[in-house]
Amino acid sequence: MSIARDVIRSTRGRVVLAVITVWAAFQGWLSIEAPGKISKELAGASDKVNIQIDMPFTPERFHVLAFQKYGRIAGADDHSIGLRGVKRTDLNAVARPYWVTSVGPIKEED
């Protein structure tokens, strides 16, 4: 118990505990918010779906590469990335980053 008491008494220990608490709260918030970003239109029986990931900015190479592990990139435009063949089990992981505003079905061009 003396180690825990020493950590709590020291300024450095309190700062580290505060940083860990803030980080854990942020991670929890991301996990709670992710399902709300996924469109109800993606409900269905198929194992894989084609999705469009909307963001409040123009996606850069980093964002494209981050989502590429979930499916095939179908293209990117001003504020979104199209992704084909995404497993339903990966939808929460795709919606989890804080920069994702919504995940919906891909908009097919006529």
Secondary structure by P-SEA (a helix, b strand, c coil): caaaaaaaacaaaaaaaaaaaaaaaaaaaaaaaccccccccccccccbbbbbbbccccccaaaaaaaccccccccccccccccccccccccccccccccccccccccccc
